């Protein structure tokens, strides 16, 4: 299996987003596992016996991405408020350069997390409406042998892995090792990565004992602009993705804060991940992002399928669905 983003990262031009092609893989989810009774047991039952393990993963949100249509994307990247006041915005590694009007993807930087917005003609050739969420795994010294500790020893989840390297100043450095669940067609990708502190040395020319998104973003984040951080992501899922994403977070040791008939809420660090089930939905998607601002602002901006609503020190992004 070939990861498109890993190929791009090795070329020395791309950013770190993994969108794994779930092609030619065996379907890991049986119909029985996807029935509502099995999904309910995911959040209600207590694991017992030899399947219970002590979990020491520290899972944090790293970033998310969405692919907009041409009109929404063009209105977004050309807006003077977005370009000059809302957030640090750039083209990615290695130099975090400001984007021009021909940019096919841009990155908006917070202090400890960030957002990737892609247009329909993006270099990754990802389709309109596709999206994904990347998480980081912490608490271990980085090694290519790293594997996440899962609450159950016998599971088909999070068994796929890949490693990315990036060339900076003619030096190729391992960036991260990512884990994911393969074997399922999806429009909403999730992956969980161990990051290499040595990459920060190559990027910023300084020693680092451990890797953090804050250290990675230290030159890209602009504290004099509005956007500070993500506080909540709301995703609307079909049955298969609802089960998969909740199962991944549970296996990594994240405890749900709230559960309802069609809703599960997880805390990932200080970010809330809200997973809503819509059994009639074909393509799962990120529906909303909430965040914090560095300064008060109360404007509302419309960019076609994306609306940004600021209210005091809070910001909300609303993504309308694509047909």
HUMOJO-V422803 format. One record per residue. N is the residue number from 1. RES is the residue in one letter. PHI is phi as a letter, one per 40 degrees, with the letter a starting at -180 (999 if undefined). OMEGA is omega in degrees with one decimal (999 if undefined). D_LAST is the distance of its C-alpha to the last C-alpha in Angstrom with 2 decimals. Layout:
N/RES/PHI/OMEGA/D_LAST ; N/RES/PHI/OMEGA/D_LAST
//
This chain:
1/X/999/-176.8/29.45 ; 2/X/b/176.2/28.80 ; 3/X/c/-178.8/26.95 ; 4/X/c/-177.3/25.56 ; 5/X/c/177.8/26.29 ; 6/X/c/176.5/29.78 ; 7/X/d/-179.2/30.61 ; 8/X/c/179.8/29.48 ; 9/X/c/-178.8/31.46 ; 10/X/c/179.4/34.55 ; 11/X/c/178.1/34.48 ; 12/X/g/-178.0/35.28 ; 13/X/b/-168.5/32.40 ; 14/X/c/173.3/29.42 ; 15/X/b/-164.9/28.52 ; 16/X/c/-176.2/28.52 ; 17/X/c/175.2/24.95 ; 18/X/b/166.1/24.62 ; 19/X/b/-171.9/21.46 ; 20/X/c/177.7/23.07 ; 21/X/c/-178.7/22.07 ; 22/X/c/-172.8/22.16 ; 23/X/b/175.5/23.47 ; 24/X/g/-179.1/26.46 ; 25/X/b/179.0/27.10 ; 26/X/c/179.7/28.19 ; 27/X/c/-172.3/25.81 ; 28/X/c/-173.7/27.53 ; 29/X/b/176.5/25.96 ; 30/X/c/178.4/27.57 ; 31/X/c/-179.3/26.12 ; 32/X/c/-178.6/28.93 ; 33/X/c/-175.4/27.91 ; 34/X/c/177.0/24.40 ; 35/X/c/-174.0/25.76 ; 36/X/c/179.6/25.70 ; 37/X/c/178.2/29.45 ; 38/X/c/179.2/29.37 ; 39/X/c/178.7/26.76 ; 40/X/c/-179.6/28.94 ; 41/X/c/179.0/31.92 ; 42/X/d/-174.3/30.30 ; 43/X/b/-174.8/30.90 ; 44/X/b/-173.0/33.81 ; 45/X/c/173.6/36.35 ; 46/X/c/177.4/38.99 ; 47/X/c/-179.0/39.61 ; 48/X/b/171.8/43.23 ; 49/X/g/-172.5/45.73 ; 50/X/c/-179.2/45.55 ; 51/X/c/-178.6/41.76 ; 52/X/c/177.8/42.12 ; 53/X/b/172.9/42.54 ; 54/X/c/-175.4/43.16 ; 55/X/b/-176.2/40.10 ; 56/X/b/177.9/40.81 ; 57/X/c/169.6/37.49 ; 58/X/b/-175.2/36.56 ; 59/X/b/178.1/32.79 ; 60/X/b/172.8/31.40 ; 61/X/c/176.0/28.10 ; 62/X/b/-178.2/28.23 ; 63/X/a/167.9/24.91 ; 64/X/a/178.4/21.14 ; 65/X/b/173.3/18.70 ; 66/X/b/176.4/15.16 ; 67/X/b/-178.7/13.73 ; 68/X/c/172.3/12.62 ; 69/X/c/-172.4/11.65 ; 70/X/c/-178.9/14.96 ; 71/X/c/179.8/15.40 ; 72/X/c/-178.5/14.83 ; 73/X/c/-178.7/16.96 ; 74/X/c/178.8/19.64 ; 75/X/c/-178.8/20.06 ; 76/X/c/-172.8/20.40 ; 77/X/c/-179.0/23.01 ; 78/X/c/-176.0/24.97 ; 79/X/c/-176.2/25.49 ; 80/X/c/178.6/29.21 ; 81/X/c/177.9/28.82 ; 82/X/c/-176.3/26.54 ; 83/X/c/-170.3/28.90 ; 84/X/b/-171.6/32.10 ; 85/X/b/-168.8/31.97 ; 86/X/c/-175.6/29.08 ; 87/X/a/166.1/29.67 ; 88/X/c/-175.8/31.28 ; 89/X/b/-173.3/28.82 ; 90/X/a/-178.8/29.60 ; 91/X/c/178.9/28.82 ; 92/X/g/-176.5/29.96 ; 93/X/c/0.8/32.94 ; 94/X/c/-170.9/35.72 ; 95/X/b/-177.7/36.50 ; 96/X/f/-176.4/33.65 ; 97/X/c/178.0/33.92 ; 98/X/c/-177.0/32.19 ; 99/X/c/170.7/29.23 ; 100/X/c/-177.9/29.52 ; 101/X/c/-179.3/27.05 ; 102/X/c/-178.1/26.42 ; 103/X/c/178.8/25.31 ; 104/X/c/173.8/22.16 ; 105/X/a/179.4/22.10 ; 106/X/b/-177.7/24.00 ; 107/X/b/177.9/25.35 ; 108/X/b/-168.2/26.21 ; 109/X/b/166.9/29.24 ; 110/X/c/-179.0/30.46 ; 111/X/c/-176.6/33.86 ; 112/X/b/178.6/32.89 ; 113/X/a/-176.7/29.19 ; 114/X/a/-174.0/26.62 ; 115/X/b/174.5/23.05 ; 116/X/b/176.8/21.61 ; 117/X/b/-179.8/19.08 ; 118/X/b/171.6/17.99 ; 119/X/c/-174.7/16.83 ; 120/X/c/179.9/15.06 ; 121/X/b/-177.2/18.58 ; 122/X/c/-176.7/19.96 ; 123/X/c/178.4/23.05 ; 124/X/c/179.6/21.61 ; 125/X/f/177.7/19.10 ; 126/X/c/-173.4/16.30 ; 127/X/c/176.6/12.69 ; 128/X/d/178.2/10.28 ; 129/X/g/178.4/8.99 ; 130/X/c/-178.4/12.05 ; 131/X/a/-179.1/14.68 ; 132/X/a/-178.8/18.10 ; 133/X/b/177.2/21.23 ; 134/X/b/178.3/24.76 ; 135/X/b/173.8/27.82 ; 136/X/b/174.8/31.49 ; 137/X/b/-176.8/34.30 ; 138/X/b/176.1/37.68 ; 139/X/h/177.1/41.15 ; 140/X/b/168.7/42.41 ; 141/X/c/-173.2/44.31 ; 142/X/c/175.6/42.08 ; 143/X/a/175.6/42.78 ; 144/X/c/176.3/41.02 ; 145/X/c/-177.9/42.14 ; 146/X/d/171.8/40.15 ; 147/X/a/178.0/38.14 ; 148/X/c/175.1/36.52 ; 149/X/c/-176.7/38.59 ; 150/X/b/-177.0/36.64 ; 151/X/c/178.3/37.69 ; 152/X/b/-177.2/37.88 ; 153/X/c/-179.2/39.60 ; 154/X/b/-179.5/37.96 ; 155/X/a/176.9/34.20 ; 156/X/c/-176.2/31.62 ; 157/X/c/173.9/29.62 ; 158/X/f/179.3/30.05 ; 159/X/c/175.5/32.19 ; 160/X/c/178.0/30.56 ; 161/X/a/175.4/31.99 ; 162/X/a/-177.2/32.31 ; 163/X/b/-179.9/34.36 ; 164/X/b/172.7/33.67 ; 165/X/b/-179.4/36.32 ; 166/X/a/-179.4/36.33 ; 167/X/c/177.4/39.04 ; 168/X/b/-178.9/40.47 ; 169/X/f/177.3/43.73 ; 170/X/g/178.7/44.22 ; 171/X/b/178.8/44.15 ; 172/X/c/-176.6/41.63 ; 173/X/b/174.3/40.97 ; 174/X/c/-176.0/39.02 ; 175/X/c/-175.8/36.28 ; 176/X/a/171.2/34.83 ; 177/X/b/-173.4/34.40 ; 178/X/b/178.2/31.06 ; 179/X/b/-175.6/30.34 ; 180/X/a/175.9/27.19 ; 181/X/b/-178.3/26.26 ; 182/X/b/176.3/25.55 ; 183/X/h/-174.7/24.80 ; 184/X/a/176.2/21.28 ; 185/X/c/-176.7/17.89 ; 186/X/a/172.9/15.72 ; 187/X/b/-177.1/13.09 ; 188/X/b/-175.3/15.42 ; 189/X/c/174.0/18.90 ; 190/X/b/177.2/22.11 ; 191/X/a/-169.8/25.61 ; 192/X/b/-165.7/29.05 ; 193/X/b/164.4/31.65 ; 194/X/c/-178.2/35.38 ; 195/X/b/-174.6/36.25 ; 196/X/c/176.9/39.51 ; 197/X/d/178.6/41.80 ; 198/X/c/178.2/43.38 ; 199/X/c/178.6/40.28 ; 200/X/c/177.2/40.98 ; 201/X/c/178.9/44.47 ; 202/X/c/-175.9/43.20 ; 203/X/c/-173.2/40.64 ; 204/X/b/-179.5/42.79 ; 205/X/f/177.2/46.22 ; 206/X/a/178.8/47.25 ; 207/X/c/177.0/48.05 ; 208/X/a/179.6/45.72 ; 209/X/c/177.4/46.68 ; 210/X/a/-177.3/43.16 ; 211/X/b/170.9/39.62 ; 212/X/a/177.0/37.54 ; 213/X/c/179.1/34.41 ; 214/X/c/177.3/36.58 ; 215/X/c/178.2/39.03 ; 216/X/c/-173.1/36.41 ; 217/X/c/-168.5/34.94 ; 218/X/c/177.5/38.32 ; 219/X/c/-177.1/38.30 ; 220/X/c/178.8/34.59 ; 221/X/c/-178.7/34.30 ; 222/X/b/-177.1/35.55 ; 223/X/c/177.9/37.12 ; 224/X/c/175.5/37.90 ; 225/X/b/-168.1/34.22 ; 226/X/c/-167.5/32.13 ; 227/X/c/-179.8/29.90 ; 228/X/b/-175.5/31.84 ; 229/X/a/175.3/29.81 ; 230/X/c/177.0/26.88 ; 231/X/b/-177.0/27.76 ; 232/X/a/171.3/24.69 ; 233/X/b/177.4/21.29 ; 234/X/b/179.6/19.01 ; 235/X/b/176.9/16.57 ; 236/X/b/-168.3/14.35 ; 237/X/b/164.2/14.96 ; 238/X/c/-172.7/14.80 ; 239/X/c/-176.1/18.38 ; 240/X/c/-179.2/19.33 ; 241/X/c/176.2/18.36 ; 242/X/d/179.3/19.83 ; 243/X/c/-175.8/22.99 ; 244/X/c/-174.5/23.21 ; 245/X/c/176.9/22.90 ; 246/X/c/-179.7/25.19 ; 247/X/c/178.1/27.57 ; 248/X/c/-178.4/27.82 ; 249/X/c/178.7/28.71 ; 250/X/c/-179.3/31.13 ; 251/X/c/178.3/32.86 ; 252/X/c/174.6/33.40 ; 253/X/h/177.7/35.16 ; 254/X/c/-179.6/32.76 ; 255/X/c/177.4/33.48 ; 256/X/c/178.5/30.88 ; 257/X/c/-178.0/31.89 ; 258/X/a/173.4/30.19 ; 259/X/b/173.8/28.66 ; 260/X/a/-177.9/27.26 ; 261/X/d/-176.9/25.78 ; 262/X/b/-173.0/22.26 ; 263/X/a/172.2/23.13 ; 264/X/b/179.0/25.18 ; 265/X/b/177.9/26.42 ; 266/X/b/168.2/28.19 ; 267/X/b/176.3/30.43 ; 268/X/b/-167.6/30.28 ; 269/X/g/177.5/33.21 ; 270/X/b/177.2/32.69 ; 271/X/b/177.7/28.87 ; 272/X/c/175.4/27.07 ; 273/X/b/-176.7/24.23 ; 274/X/b/-175.5/22.43 ; 275/X/b/-178.4/20.54 ; 276/X/b/180.0/18.71 ; 277/X/c/171.2/17.97 ; 278/X/b/-173.5/15.16 ; 279/X/c/178.7/16.06 ; 280/X/c/-175.6/13.10 ; 281/X/c/176.2/10.70 ; 282/X/c/-178.0/9.84 ; 283/X/b/176.0/9.39 ; 284/X/c/-175.2/11.90 ; 285/X/a/167.8/11.86 ; 286/X/c/-176.2/14.40 ; 287/X/b/-174.0/13.84 ; 288/X/a/171.3/17.24 ; 289/X/b/173.2/20.40 ; 290/X/b/179.8/23.79 ; 291/X/a/179.0/26.77 ; 292/X/b/177.8/30.28 ; 293/X/b/176.4/31.74 ; 294/X/c/-178.7/35.21 ; 295/X/b/178.2/35.90 ; 296/X/c/175.8/34.96 ; 297/X/a/-175.5/32.19 ; 298/X/b/-178.6/30.40 ; 299/X/c/175.8/28.08 ; 300/X/b/-176.8/24.40 ; 301/X/b/-179.5/22.32 ; 302/X/b/178.2/18.95 ; 303/X/b/-177.8/17.16 ; 304/X/g/-177.8/13.88 ; 305/X/c/178.8/11.39 ; 306/X/b/173.8/14.66 ; 307/X/b/176.2/17.45 ; 308/X/b/179.1/20.88 ; 309/X/b/175.9/23.31 ; 310/X/c/-179.7/26.89 ; 311/X/a/-177.0/29.43 ; 312/X/g/179.3/32.87 ; 313/X/c/-179.3/32.85 ; 314/X/b/176.7/29.33 ; 315/X/b/178.5/25.98 ; 316/X/b/174.5/22.47 ; 317/X/b/178.8/19.23 ; 318/X/b/-179.7/16.03 ; 319/X/b/177.6/12.68 ; 320/X/c/-178.6/9.73 ; 321/X/c/171.6/6.53 ; 322/X/c/-178.9/3.81 ; 323/X/d/999/0.00
//
